[in-house]
Amino acid sequence: MANLLWMQTGACSGDSMSLLNADGPSIEGLIRSGAFDLLWHPSLSDHPSGEFARLVERIESGRQALDILCIEGSIITGPYGSSMFDSHRGRPKMQIAAALAARARTVVAVGTCAAFGGVHAAPPNPSDAIGLQYDHAEPGGLLDADWRSADGRPVINLAGRPVHPITRSLSMLASDTPIDLDFLNRPRIFYSSTVHQGCTRNEYHEYDVEDHEPGGKACMYFNLGCQGPGTLANCNAELWNNRSSKTRARPSFTAGTPTCANWLTSSPGTSLP
């Protein structure tokens, strides 16, 4: 049984919602089956908040083993590198995340914010947000490009906003199933097809039938800034709750927003090179 600690940094909790909604497998199924022991999650743990600080102390001292560390949210380094915009009981979360990563067997950046900085790192980036091991598409966030966890791997980036293949990834890690990573350290099994593949609007694109404003049924590529043809994710290949994706739900979002669970068009971190 692998133990897992989930820490939130600069986040909107969307990836925690994705974790709760996952059904293939479900988080409760993984726990009941003994796949892993959930040491801490800010929303799921029934311990008082002070237990998190005590747990961190035990892990740092080596009295508590940590198999899988999941970080949700951007690493907030502001102001002026102090990280005090995002702290826990007076201690910068940036410092806590680095200390836990040094002890963890495997480190997972859950969502685009944790992986690349996400929307918090968009210009002008007032909180000086970065990712765990990437700053936007460039290697070197909180942890430098050469950093490796105890199992010899870099931070495993589960890109997406919110992330989709989360419980399957955690299940693979808990069972020591080999995971092949791509050029941005994402599990290749989940990030080898584009959002465009499997999209129900694909045929409209082939015949140049394009929407001019959000809310229609046609393709959103040319006029509304959809990045589906160049974004690697399994949103349409493996549907959310076996039913839907953002493109199938007739989105009515602002032009320039991506078709599926990935970052804005300004992010090269989730798109094809």
Protein Blocks (a to p, Z undefined) as FASTA:
>chain_A
ZZddddddddehlmmmmmmmpccdcfklmmmnomaccfbafklpccdfklmmmmmmmmmn
opaccfbdcdedjddfbghhlopmpcgehiafklmmmmmmmmpmbdcdedjklmnopjml
pcehlnopacfkbghjbghifbcfkbccfkopacdddedjddfklmlmmmmmmnopacdd
dfkopafklmmbcfkgopaklmmmmnopacfbehiabdfklmnopaklmcccfklmmcgh
hlacfklnopabdehiafblcddfklmklmcZZ
